[in-house]
Amino acid sequence: MAGMVSIDVIVPNLIVGILVICMGSLVVWRRKTLNEFIYDSQKKLLGPRIARASAGRQTPFMMGVVGGFIVILGIAMVTVGIVGIVQRLSP
């Protein structure tokens, strides 16, 4: 049987979890624009050769995968917050 969720993490998990879900969704939705922005930023900062070696290999598909993992992390955080509430309310 799983242990009790600490009362100190219920509200932070709910608040931050919702923000993480929103940010992950934004990464998935705007992945192509985000990929181009990162590549252009690294190109200006580090030069075209280094930017091609690092950000140039990143694809919008992989940005979407990372965004999906971020959404899953946010869902897990909200779930822990809800489980903590249910544990506190159950007799």
C-alpha atoms as an extended CHARMM CRD file, in Angstrom:
* protein
*
        91  EXT
         1         1  MET       CA              0.0000000000        0.0000000000        0.0000000000  PROA      1               0.0000000000
         2         2  ALA       CA              1.2720000000        3.4700000000       -0.8610000000  PROA      2               0.0000000000
         3         3  GLY       CA              2.1070000000        5.9220000000        1.8910000000  PROA      3               0.0000000000
         4         4  MET       CA              0.2950000000        9.1060000000        2.7050000000  PROA      4               0.0000000000
         5         5  VAL       CA              1.0340000000       12.1630000000        0.6120000000  PROA      5               0.0000000000
         6         6  SER       CA              2.4460000000       14.9540000000        2.7620000000  PROA      6               0.0000000000
         7         7  ILE       CA              0.0710000000       17.8410000000        3.3270000000  PROA      7               0.0000000000
         8         8  ASP       CA              2.9090000000       20.2410000000        2.4640000000  PROA      8               0.0000000000
         9         9  VAL       CA              3.0290000000       19.1430000000       -1.2020000000  PROA      9               0.0000000000
        10        10  ILE       CA             -0.6640000000       19.0670000000       -2.1050000000  PROA      10              0.0000000000
        11        11  VAL       CA             -1.2030000000       22.7190000000       -3.0800000000  PROA      11              0.0000000000
        12        12  PRO       CA              2.2140000000       23.2110000000       -4.7440000000  PROA      12              0.0000000000
        13        13  ASN       CA              1.6810000000       20.0720000000       -6.8350000000  PROA      13              0.0000000000
        14        14  LEU       CA             -1.7290000000       21.2900000000       -7.9760000000  PROA      14              0.0000000000
        15        15  ILE       CA             -0.5380000000       24.7940000000       -8.8660000000  PROA      15              0.0000000000
        16        16  VAL       CA              2.7900000000       23.8930000000      -10.4610000000  PROA      16              0.0000000000
        17        17  GLY       CA              1.3250000000       20.7940000000      -12.1150000000  PROA      17              0.0000000000
        18        18  ILE       CA             -1.2670000000       22.8590000000      -13.9660000000  PROA      18              0.0000000000
        19        19  LEU       CA              1.4460000000       25.3080000000      -15.0690000000  PROA      19              0.0000000000
        20        20  VAL       CA              3.6530000000       22.4410000000      -16.2490000000  PROA      20              0.0000000000
        21        21  ILE       CA              0.7770000000       20.9560000000      -18.2760000000  PROA      21              0.0000000000
        22        22  CYS       CA              0.1660000000       24.3530000000      -19.9090000000  PROA      22              0.0000000000
        23        23  MET       CA              3.8530000000       24.8710000000      -20.7230000000  PROA      23              0.0000000000
        24        24  GLY       CA              4.2270000000       21.3480000000      -22.1180000000  PROA      24              0.0000000000
        25        25  SER       CA              1.1780000000       21.8660000000      -24.2880000000  PROA      25              0.0000000000
        26        26  LEU       CA              2.6630000000       25.1330000000      -25.5140000000  PROA      26              0.0000000000
        27        27  VAL       CA              5.9190000000       23.3520000000      -26.4280000000  PROA      27              0.0000000000
        28        28  VAL       CA              3.9810000000       20.7210000000      -28.4030000000  PROA      28              0.0000000000
        29        29  TRP       CA              1.7770000000       23.3110000000      -30.1010000000  PROA      29              0.0000000000
        30        30  ARG       CA              4.5860000000       25.7450000000      -31.0570000000  PROA      30              0.0000000000
        31        31  ARG       CA              7.4210000000       23.2180000000      -31.5250000000  PROA      31              0.0000000000
        32        32  LYS       CA              8.4770000000       24.3720000000      -35.0020000000  PROA      32              0.0000000000
        33        33  THR       CA              8.6780000000       28.0360000000      -33.9940000000  PROA      33              0.0000000000
        34        34  LEU       CA             10.4960000000       27.1020000000      -30.7880000000  PROA      34              0.0000000000
        35        35  ASN       CA             12.9900000000       24.9780000000      -32.7150000000  PROA      35              0.0000000000
        36        36  GLU       CA             13.7440000000       27.8090000000      -35.1440000000  PROA      36              0.0000000000
        37        37  PHE       CA             14.0980000000       30.2980000000      -32.2760000000  PROA      37              0.0000000000
        38        38  ILE       CA             16.5890000000       28.0980000000      -30.4150000000  PROA      38              0.0000000000
        39        39  TYR       CA             18.6360000000       27.5000000000      -33.5670000000  PROA      39              0.0000000000
        40        40  ASP       CA             18.7090000000       31.2120000000      -34.4670000000  PROA      40              0.0000000000
        41        41  SER       CA             19.6260000000       32.1920000000      -30.8950000000  PROA      41              0.0000000000
        42        42  GLN       CA             22.5050000000       29.7250000000      -30.7620000000  PROA      42              0.0000000000
        43        43  LYS       CA             23.6370000000       30.7920000000      -34.2100000000  PROA      43              0.0000000000
        44        44  LYS       CA             23.8720000000       34.4280000000      -33.0880000000  PROA      44              0.0000000000
        45        45  LEU       CA             25.4980000000       33.5840000000      -29.7720000000  PROA      45              0.0000000000
        46        46  LEU       CA             27.8830000000       30.7590000000      -30.6860000000  PROA      46              0.0000000000
        47        47  GLY       CA             28.2520000000       30.9370000000      -34.4580000000  PROA      47              0.0000000000
        48        48  PRO       CA             26.7330000000       28.8810000000      -37.2760000000  PROA      48              0.0000000000
        49        49  ARG       CA             29.0420000000       25.8650000000      -36.9810000000  PROA      49              0.0000000000
        50        50  ILE       CA             28.4180000000       25.2290000000      -33.2950000000  PROA      50              0.0000000000
        51        51  ALA       CA             24.6940000000       25.9630000000      -33.6940000000  PROA      51              0.0000000000
        52        52  ARG       CA             24.4520000000       23.3560000000      -36.4570000000  PROA      52              0.0000000000
        53        53  ALA       CA             26.2390000000       20.8280000000      -34.2460000000  PROA      53              0.0000000000
        54        54  SER       CA             23.8700000000       21.3020000000      -31.3090000000  PROA      54              0.0000000000
        55        55  ALA       CA             20.4960000000       22.8670000000      -32.1210000000  PROA      55              0.0000000000
        56        56  GLY       CA             20.6910000000       22.0620000000      -35.8220000000  PROA      56              0.0000000000
        57        57  ARG       CA             20.2920000000       18.3770000000      -35.0640000000  PROA      57              0.0000000000
        58        58  GLN       CA             17.1830000000       18.9550000000      -32.9940000000  PROA      58              0.0000000000
        59        59  THR       CA             14.0040000000       18.3660000000      -34.9770000000  PROA      59              0.0000000000
        60        60  PRO       CA             10.5020000000       19.7350000000      -34.3260000000  PROA      60              0.0000000000
        61        61  PHE       CA              9.3250000000       16.1420000000      -33.8360000000  PROA      61              0.0000000000
        62        62  MET       CA             11.7210000000       15.6530000000      -30.9250000000  PROA      62              0.0000000000
        63        63  MET       CA             10.5830000000       18.9890000000      -29.4760000000  PROA      63              0.0000000000
        64        64  GLY       CA              7.0650000000       17.5530000000      -29.5400000000  PROA      64              0.0000000000
        65        65  VAL       CA              8.2400000000       14.4030000000      -27.7720000000  PROA      65              0.0000000000
        66        66  VAL       CA              9.8730000000       16.4640000000      -25.0380000000  PROA      66              0.0000000000
        67        67  GLY       CA              6.7010000000       18.5530000000      -24.7310000000  PROA      67              0.0000000000
        68        68  GLY       CA              4.7010000000       15.3350000000      -24.3750000000  PROA      68              0.0000000000
        69        69  PHE       CA              6.9440000000       14.1990000000      -21.5240000000  PROA      69              0.0000000000
        70        70  ILE       CA              6.4880000000       17.5900000000      -19.8610000000  PROA      70              0.0000000000
        71        71  VAL       CA              2.6890000000       17.2000000000      -20.0870000000  PROA      71              0.0000000000
        72        72  ILE       CA              2.9300000000       13.6990000000      -18.5690000000  PROA      72              0.0000000000
        73        73  LEU       CA              5.0260000000       15.1050000000      -15.7010000000  PROA      73              0.0000000000
        74        74  GLY       CA              2.3960000000       17.7920000000      -15.0710000000  PROA      74              0.0000000000
        75        75  ILE       CA             -0.3920000000       15.1960000000      -15.0680000000  PROA      75              0.0000000000
        76        76  ALA       CA              1.5640000000       13.1540000000      -12.5170000000  PROA      76              0.0000000000
        77        77  MET       CA              1.9710000000       16.2190000000      -10.3010000000  PROA      77              0.0000000000
        78        78  VAL       CA             -1.7400000000       17.0480000000      -10.4090000000  PROA      78              0.0000000000
        79        79  THR       CA             -2.5680000000       13.3940000000       -9.7330000000  PROA      79              0.0000000000
        80        80  VAL       CA             -0.3780000000       13.3790000000       -6.6030000000  PROA      80              0.0000000000
        81        81  GLY       CA             -2.1310000000       16.5500000000       -5.4170000000  PROA      81              0.0000000000
        82        82  ILE       CA             -5.5740000000       15.0170000000       -5.9640000000  PROA      82              0.0000000000
        83        83  VAL       CA             -4.5480000000       11.7760000000       -4.2440000000  PROA      83              0.0000000000
        84        84  GLY       CA             -3.3340000000       13.8310000000       -1.2760000000  PROA      84              0.0000000000
        85        85  ILE       CA             -6.6790000000       15.6240000000       -1.0680000000  PROA      85              0.0000000000
        86        86  VAL       CA             -8.6010000000       12.3260000000       -1.2560000000  PROA      86              0.0000000000
        87        87  GLN       CA             -6.3840000000       10.8250000000        1.4550000000  PROA      87              0.0000000000
        88        88  ARG       CA             -7.0430000000       13.7820000000        3.7630000000  PROA      88              0.0000000000
        89        89  LEU       CA            -10.8120000000       13.7010000000        3.1710000000  PROA      89              0.0000000000
        90        90  SER       CA            -11.2700000000        9.9420000000        3.5480000000  PROA      90              0.0000000000
        91        91  PRO       CA            -12.1120000000        8.6530000000        7.0370000000  PROA      91              0.0000000000
